[in-house]
């Protein structure tokens, strides 16, 4: 606790917005503490942390760069918007906490309990999941309207990082095999247009933070080092991402891979070894921070609505719900939503649209503001938090034990960090993820449970 107080004090003293910095840090301490439990994989904690960073990270970047916070935005109302977004964070986190509290009450995992599983078979299951996802990814477009289910199955696969690391906790001599398999998955992730290596690293961090630890100076420093190492890799990826993706799709502006895995690996190595100028590094760092931050569109929408456009009075969220209740598998000709068009409509800046292979969204916080104004927007935000918590709790409870429960909910940290996600995708992703979980439980979970215990898959 003294370390946390010292950190808060230093940040407040260095910031040109000391009151805003205090509110930002205290809101995180209060809400974040609700989701930190010893012996629990930090899925909710990590997701809510990323949500908070998407609001407040530029406050810290302003200190790092020695500039006023306001200078990092084109919107004159950025300070007021940040206060509003922090209130949204508190409201969202409260809804999430209320609806997960009961399910989490007795959901503390003992890493000394092996559940009768073979550690080697745990790693076989993890390796098998990597191969299975290669097959699943190849099914894109084969059955029109089922792409969202396929995406959800790929998301669900991320949870098997928990399976691999649990094997290490059960038997320490499984570590080399686990590292080898995880390394293979990280390398394979670079062969897709949207590299998922960062999600793998974050998932590992969540699991490594699960065993009972004392939240003191040493543990904070240790996990900060791991987190900064992950951030270093993320920034390195930002240096080469644009050129690498252009190579993958051969300049077609599509989100596809048109080269072989060998060619992709050679290009990745070439770009990673290339020298970067110092000014390019600073530009990439700012671009990365700007991408993680998701408050600019909200700021502009507050400037444009209602000064230049009236509130929509529920039109956006009514459309979000209507879109969900017309599933693409039954309505394959349903019009695809171009999120960028909404940005262009409700903000002053203009962004590229889906025709250029780009999709940028307002985020559900901005949508809620545009629909219901600066007060009633928080009702929707609270309900979204509740919705996320209900799905999380349902999956945790309906799994056959805590091992499978945490395997299944681990990928949800990505969904919980939804500040920049439009309402349609929040609702759609969570519902289809639950469907993917139900299918896995119905057809595979019990069989894999038997295999882990007996070596027989039936």
N, C-alpha and C positions, 0 to 999 in steps of 0.2 A: 504493500500500500504506500509506503513512503516514496518508493521509486515512481509510482504512478502520479502521486501528488507533485513530485519534483518535475516530471515530464510535462504535466499540465501547466505548471507555473512557468517553465521556460517558454513553452509555446505561446502562452498568453502574453508574456513580456515582449517577445519578438514580433508578434503579429501587429499589423497596423489596424486590425479589427479585433481588439482584445475581448470585447463583449461577445461578438459572434464566435470567436475561437473558444471562449469559455462555454457557451451554449453548445457548440458542436462537440467538444470533448466530454462535457457532463452528460449530454444525451446518450453518447456512446457508452460511457461507463455505466449508466443506469440501465439501459436496455441490454447492452452486451452482457452484463452480469446476470441477467435473467436466464441467459442461454448457456452459461458456463457451469457445467456440472462435472465433477470428477467421476471418471469411469464411464462417461458417455461420449461416443464419437461426436465431435463438435460440428455436426452438419448445420444445425440451426445457427450456432454462433458464427461459423465461417460465412454462411450466406448473408446473415444480417450485417456482418462486418463489411463485406463487399458492397452491400447496399449503402451503408453509411459512407464508405470511401467514395462512391459515385457522386455523393453530395459535397463532401468536405475536402477532398484531396487537394484541390487547388489552393485552399488555405495554407497548407503545408508547403506546396510548391512556391507560393508567393514568398514565404520565409526563406526557402532554399535559394531562390533567385534574387532576393533582396528587392522585390518590387511590391507596390500596393496590390492587395487582393483585387480591387476593382479593375485594375489595368489588364487583368487576364481575361476580361469579358468584353464583348461588344455591346452588351445590354447595360443600360444605365441603372437598371433596378436589380442588379445581381445580388446586392447585399440583402435587400428585402426578400428576394426570391429564395436565398439560402436559408433564411430564418423559416420561411414557409415550408421548404423542403425538409428541414430538420424536424419540424412539427409532424410532417407526413411520415418521417422515419419513426418517430415515437409512436404515432397512432398505428402504423402498420405493424411495428414490433409488438405492440400491446395486443393486437388482434391475433398475431401469431402465437404469442405466449399463452393467452387465455385458452386457445383451442388445442394446444399441445401439452399443457401442464399435466393433465390427468394421465395421458398416455406415457409421459416421461417419468411419472412419479416412481415407478418401480422398474424402470428400464435401464438400470445400471448394469453394465456388462463386466463380468469377471474374466480377465484374460488368463486366469489360471484354470478356467474350465474349458476343457477341450471338446466337450459335448460328445465324446467318444469318436471323434473324427481322426482319420489318419492325416498327418501333416503333408505327407507326400501326395495323397489323393486330393487334398485341398489345392495343391499346386497344379496337379493334373487338370482339375476342374477349371482353374484360372487359365491355363494354357489352352484348354479346349474352348473356352469362351472367346479367346483371341481368334482362333480359327473360325469359330461359328460366326463371328461378326464380319469376317471377310466374305462369307457366303451371303449374309444378310445385306451387306452393302451392295453386293452384286444384284440384289433383287429390286433396286430402285427402278421405277417405271414399268416393271413387268405387269403389275396389277394397278390400273389407274385408280387413284383415290386412297391407296393404302400407304402412301409415302410417309404420312405422319406417324402411323403405327411403326413403320420401319425406323424412323428417326427415334421414336421412344424406346424401341428395343436397343438401339445403339447407345442411347443415354443410360438405359438400365445396365448395360454391360459395364459401364464405368464403375459400378458398385462392386465388381469382382476384384477391384484393387483391395477391398476389405478382405476378401477370401485369401488372397496371396499373403497379405501382411499378418493376418490372423495365424496362418501356418507358421510364420516366423516366431510369433509370440508363444505358440504351442511348443515348437522345437527350434531352438536357436540355430541348429545345424542346417536348417532349411534356408538360411539367409542367402547363400550364393545362388541357389536355384531360383529363388524369388527375384533377386536382383537381375539375373539373366533374363527372366521372362518379362519383367517390367521394362527392362531396357529394350527388348524386342518390340514391345507395344509402343514405346515412345518413338522409336525409329520408324515403325510402320505408320504412325500418326502423321508423319511429314509427307506421306505420299497422297494425302487427301488435300483438297483445295483449302479447307478450313482445318488447319493443324490442331489436333486436340491435345497436344502434349501438355499445355498449361493446365488443363482440367485434370490430367493424370497426376501432375505434381501437386495440385491443390488437394486432390482426393487423398494422396499419400500423407500430406500434412495433417489433414483432418483425422485420419486413422492413427497417426503417430501421436497425436495429442489426446487420444482417447483414454489410455490407462490413467489411473489415479496419480495425479501429480500435485505438488504444492505450487500454487500460483505466486511464486516469489521472484526475487531478482534473477536468480540463476535460470529458472525455467523460462522467464520472459526473454532473457538474453539468448538462450539456446534456440528457442523457437523463432525469435526475430532473425537470427542468423540464417535459419532454414528458409524463412519467408523472403529475406533479402536475396538469397541465392536463387530462389524461384523468380523473383523480380528481375534479377540480372539476366536470366535466360529469356525472360519475356521481352526485355528491352533489346537483347541481341536479336531476337526474332523480328522485332519491329524494324531493325536495320535492313533486313533482307526480304521481308515479307512481300512487298510490292513487286520487286523484280522476280522473285521466285514464283509468285502466282502467275505473273505474265508468261513465264516460261512454261508453267504447267498447262495453261490453257492456250498456249501458242498465240496470244494476242487476240483471242476471239471475244474477250470481255464476258465470257461465260464462267460459271462456277463449276468447271469440269476439269478433268485431268486428261490431257491428250498425249502424254509421253509415258515411256516405260518407267518402272521403278528404278532401274539402273541409271537411266538418264536423269531422273529426278534427284537421286542420291549424289551423282557427280556434280550437278548444278548446285545443290545445297552445300556441298563441301567447298566448291569454288567461291560461293558468296560468303560463306562463313570465314574463309581465310583472307578475303579481300580487306585491305586497309580502309578505314573510314576517317575522314577529316574531322577535326574537333568540332567545327561548326555544324557538321552533319549530325554528330552525336547529340549536341544540344537540341537540335531541331527534332530529332527522333524522340528524345526524352520528353520534350513538350508535347509532341504529337501523341505519345503514349499516355501521358497524363490527361490530355484533352479527350482522348478516346475513353479512358476509364471514367472520367468525370461525365455526368449526365444531368446537367442543370441548365445548359445554355438554351436549349429549345423551350424548356419550361419558362425561363426568363423572358424570352421573346414572345411566347404565347400570352404571358401576363401583360406585356406591353400592348399587344395587338387586340386582345379581348379584355374588356368590352369597348375599348376606346375606338377601334375601327370595325369590329365585328361583334354582334351580340353573343351572349352565352347560348349554348346549344340546347339547354334545358333537357338533357338526357338523351339527345339524338345519337351521340357517339356510342354510349354504352348500350343503348337499345340495339344499335347495329352490331356491336360486339356480341351480344347475346344471340341475336338472330343468326349471325354467322356460325356460331357454335351449334345451334340446334338444326342446322342444315349440313350434316357431315358430308365431306367430299366423297366418301365411299358410296353414299347413296345419291349424291348430287354431284357427279363428276364434272359437270359443266359449270359449277358455281364459279363466279368471277373471283379471280385471285386479288387479294388486297395489296395495293402498292402503298406501303407505309410512308414512303417519301412524299407522295402527293399530299398527305395530311400535314407534313412538315411545311411544305410549300404554301399550303392554304392558311395555316394558323400562325406561321412565323414570318418574319421579314426576309430572312435569308432564303436563298433558293438552293436546293440540293439536287444531285442526280437521282433519277428514278430507276425503277426496275428495268427499263429498256436499256439502260447502260450497265446492267449487272450490279446495281447498287440499291441497297435498302436501308433507309434511316428512319427511325420512328420517333414520335413525340415522347413516348413513354406513358404509362398509365396514370402517373401523377398529373402530368399536363392535360391528358384527356379528361381526367376527373375535374380539374379546374375549369376547363373550357365548357364542360357540360353543366356544372353545378355551382361555379363561383368559388370565392376564397374561403368560405365557411363550410358549406355542405359537401364540398369535395372530400373532406376528411371522413365522412360517413362511408363513402365508397372505398376509400383507402383502408379503413378499418375492416370492412367486409372482405376485401381482397386478402388482407392478412389472415383473417379467420378462415377463408377458403383454403389458403395454402396450408394452414395448420391442420385443418380437417383431413385433407388428403394425406399429409405426413403421418398423422395419428392413425388413420385407417390402415395404411400400409404397414406401419410398425406393429399394430395390434393383430392384423390378419395373417402375418407371417407365422410360420410354425414355431419359431423361437427367436430370441433376440439376435442370434448370429445372422439368420436370414433377414430379420427385420432391418438391421443396420446395413446389410449388404444392399437391400432394396431401396432404402431411403438415402444412402450416401450421395447419389447423383443429384438429389434435390437441392443441394447448396447452389447449383447453377440457377435453378428456377426461383429460389427464394431471393436471390439477387436480381430483382425484376424492375428496378427503378426505370431503366431505359426500355422496358418491354411494353408493347402495346397491349391493351386489354384483350384483344382477340387471341393473341398468342399465349398470354397468361392462362386464360381459361382453356384454350385448346390444348396446350402443352400438358397441363396438369391432368386433364381428363384422359388424354391419350396415354399419358404415362401410367395412370392408374389402370387403364385397360391392358397395357403391356405387362404390368405387374400381375394382373389377374390371370392373363394367359400363361405367364411363367409359372405362377403358383399352381394353376390347374394342370399343366402338362409336364412341368420339369422339376419344380421344387421338391416334391416328395421323392421323386426318383433319385435326384442328386443327394438328398438326405440319406437315403438307403445306401447309395454308392459310397458316400464318405465314411459311413460306419462299417459297412460289410465288404465293400469292393464289388458289389453286384448292382448293376443298373437295371431296375425294373419298377 
